Each structure stands twice: as structure tokens, then as C-alpha cells.
Amino acid sequence: MIVAILFAHVAGCLALEGEPRELRLLGMLPMTGTAWPGGSACLVPIQMALADVNAYPNLLHRYNLTYKYIDTMVC
């Protein structure tokens, strides 16, 4: 049964053509507040890493890596 499920998954993935699928990452960063200003400092390297990963189409074949953050607003 596991082999059948795996085969169905692989066959479904191979059948997909066209636009890449979105692979979303979610992070929690303190972008506002006064306790720790590191959230905005972390955002730039994250964006650079995403650009690097998405620049290599064979790294995440048929996927586009995206990132969204939640502001934890440390007071």
C-alpha cells in the first residue's frame, strides 16, 4: 500500500507541467518595538537567501520559495 501511495504521488508530481508551485515559509520577527531591533536586520539576509535558492531552478524543481513574516512587536 505504501508503494502504491508513493507511486501515485510521484506520478502526480511528474505529470505537473507549467507554472512552479509556491512553497511558503513563515517566520516570526520583531519588526516593531524597542526591546530588540534584530527583526529588520534578519529580514534582509532571509530575502537574499530566498533569491539565491530561487535562482537555481534545479535546486527546488518546479517550486518557488516565498517568505512571509509575522511581526511579534517586542515592547
N, C-alpha and C positions, 0 to 999 in steps of 0.2 A: 504494500500500500504506500509506503514512504517513497519507493521508487516511482510509482505512478504519479504521486503528487509532485515530486521533483521534476519528472519529465514534463508534466503539464505546465509547470512554472517556466522551465527552460524553453519549451516550445512557444509559450506565450510571449516571453521576452524576445525570442528570435523573430517572432512574427511582427513585432513592433517596428515600424519604419516611420520616418518623418521627423517631426519635432522632438527635441530632447525632453525628457521628463524632469520636473523640478524636484530637487532633493533639498528640503528645508532644514536649516539648523536654527535653533532658538537659544538665545543666551540672556542672562540677567546681568545687566551692568548698571552701576550707579552713575547715571549721566548728569543728574542734578543733585543738589545738596552740597554741604560743606565738609562733611566728615572725611571723605576720600575722593579726590579728583581723578582717580585712576580709570574710571569708566571710559571717558573720552579718549584717554591715552591708549586704551586697549582696542578701541573700535578701528583705528587706522590699520594696525597690523592684521586684524581679522579681515578687513576688506582687501588688503594686499594679498593675504593667503588665499582668499576665495578667487581673486583674479588669477593668481598663479595656477591654482588647481583647474579652473575652468579654461585656462589657456592650452591645456594638454587634452585633446579630445579622446585619447586612448586611456587616460587615467580613470575617468568615470564615464565609460562609454554610454552614450545616449542619456546622460544626466547633466543637468545644470545645477550647480551647488549655489544656494542662496542663503542669506542670513538675516534674521530679524532679532532685535533685542527688546527686552522689557526694561524700562527704567525703574530701578529699585529705589531711587530717590533717598539716598542715605542722608539723614539730617545731621 
